[in-house]
Amino acid sequence: MKLAFFIAAHRNPQQVEDLAHLLSDPRDSVVLHIDRKADAAVHDTARRLRDRLSARLLPSRTIYWGGWSMSRILLDAIRDLCASGLDWDYLINLSGQDMPLRPIDELRTFLAARPGANYIDCRQISELDNPLRGVIQRRVRWITYEGAGRTRRLPVPMTLLHRGRVRYYGSQWVMLSRPFCDWVARTGARDAGWSTLPVTFASDELLSQQMIMASPFRHTLVKDNKRYYRFAGRAHPVVLQRDDLPTVDASGAFFARKFDPAVDASIIRELAARIAP
């Protein structure tokens, strides 16, 4: 079981470097995307990882929160890996502020027990409880575009454009099988279910969901992405600290987010000690 880890980062270069080293293994591949807006130190770190770990470095895009750019880099990573000639079985996407919770060999064993399964948090929008259902329905109501340094919404309704195509929602953090990724890489936007997402707000929480349900692999869907994160009424997850470890460990997840050494470096050190050989 060979893994490909896709890390998207924009800050904390040392944290990104430490994460990449934790995930480095001769059997596996690491792919990096660095936001074009990131400080030079983050880009320098990525180039070092390319040279020292043979990490693949995607061309940098400017990333805007809530915009299509956040989804596009996952498609970039899928297409790059599928065309790379590398031997891998699963693609796992991470942010530069994620951490593994268990040794990677435990993840290999888990994935090998159900080969071909795709681990995606996928929920039907019409069946969500309010207020979340209303929030997601508003996302697909208005045309959105990236411009003038941020994501902007236009007062132009998308009802006719979508025509009911966007029906599923969930987390953007996934574990995708190679056969499904190969299908994504060779399938056009319309047939893959994402043709309207480039003008949809926060499409990163819609992309993998529409693709798996539009694909011949929908029977492989496991609606559990094996991630831990916690929200507290805000758009971004809570930064986890050492007191959170019992809850994190009890979750059964393989990865968690997010972590920040400026808030609590001790939890990062403890998790790294579990993973490092």
Salt bridges, closest charged atoms under 4 A:
GLU17 OE2 - HIS21 NE2 3.90
GLU17 OE1 - ARG48 NH2 2.96
GLU17 OE2 - ARG52 NH1 3.62
ASP25 OD1 - ARG27 NE 2.95
ASP25 OD2 - ARG108 NH2 3.69
ASP28 OD2 - ARG108 NH2 2.67
ASP35 OD2 - LYS37 NZ 2.79
ASP44 OD1 - ARG47 NH2 2.47
ASP51 OD1 - ARG50 NE 3.34
ASP76 OD2 - ARG61 NE 2.57
ASP80 OD2 - ARG56 NE 2.66
ASP87 OD2 - LYS2 NZ 2.94
ASP98 OD1 - ARG257 NE 3.03
ASP105 OD1 - ARG27 NH2 3.16
ASP105 OD1 - ARG108 NE 2.88
GLU106 OE1 - ARG102 NH1 3.66
ASP121 OD2 - ARG123 NH2 2.75
ASP182 OD1 - ARG178 NE 2.99
GLU205 OE1 - ARG139 NH1 2.55
ASP224 OD2 - LYS226 NZ 3.20
ASP244 OD1 - ARG230 NH1 3.23
ASP249 OD1 - ARG274 NH1 2.81
ASP260 OD2 - ARG11 NH2 3.47
GLU270 OE1 - ARG242 NH2 2.58
GLU270 OE2 - ARG274 NH2 3.86
